[in-house]
Amino acid sequence: MRKQYHPLTLVVCCAVGALLALGASVAMAKPVRLDSSCHPQLSRTEQRLYDKSLEGPAALRGYMEIRRGMLQADIRDVWDRSVSIETARAACLKASS
């Protein structure tokens, strides 16, 4: 026989999951900050995701597949963030030369 959960328990679980997902997408949507030598200022996790995205889509997909539950991030969000970092770096390098 299947265990019956109280409806409020399911609502709370869904709300917590939605908040975690929202937090990850907000973190990926923050503006790109570059230092004086045009290197992005990223957290350790963001740096690892950025490095994997530079290795290519297959490497990023493999990395995300293993860690998707821990990171609560979508591969498309990570890829878009990587593109925005590269765009900001290119603009910075162009302006400094």
N, C-alpha and C positions, 0 to 999 in steps of 0.2 A: 504494500500500500504506500502511496506517495505521501510524503509529509506535506501538510498544509501550512502555508505561511500566512501570517496576518497581512492584510492588504497594505497597512501602513509600513511594514517592513520592506515590501517591494518598492514603495514610493521613495523611501529614504535611500535605499540602495541605488535606485535610478538617479536620484538627485545628486548623490555623492559622485557617481560615475560621470554625470554631466559636468559637475564642477571641476573634476580632475581634467577632463578633456578640454574644457574651456581654459583652464589655467595653462595647459600646454600650448594651445593655439595662441593665447595672448603672449606667451613667452616667445614664440616663433614670430610674432607680428611686430615686436618692438623694433625701433629704428636701429640701423647699423651705425656703430661707433667705430671710428678708426683712430689709431694713434698717429703720431707725427710722421712715421715711416710708412703710412698707409696699410698697416696690418690691422685686421679686425680685432676688436676687444670682445672676446667671447668667453662664456663660462666653459668649464672643462667638458661638460656634456655637449654643448653647442660646438666646441672645437672638434670633438670626435666626430660628430655628425657632419660637420663641414669637411673634414678630412676625407671621410668616406664618400661624400658626394663628389669630391674632386677625383676620386679613383674611378668614378663612373656609376651609372645607374645600377648595374648588376651588383657591385660592391655595396652600395647603399641599400639596395633591396634586401640583400642577404643579412646585413647588419641589423636593419629594421625588423626583419622577420623574427630574429632571435629575441630582440629587446622591445618589441612593440608594447607589450603589457607593462613593462617597467617605465618606458618613456612617455606613454600616452600621447604619442605624436603620430601624425599621418605622414606617409612618405612624400606626398605632394606638398605638404607644408614645409617639410625639411628641404625639398628640392627648390621651392620658391624662395626660401630664406637664403639658400646657397647662391642662387642667381642674383638676389638683391645685394648680397655681400660682394660678389664679383663685379657687379655694376658700380657699386660705391668705390671699390678699390681702383677700378679702371678710371673713374672720374678723378679720384684723388691723385693717381699717378700722372694723369694728363695735366692736371692743374699744377702739380709740383715740377713738371719738366718744362 
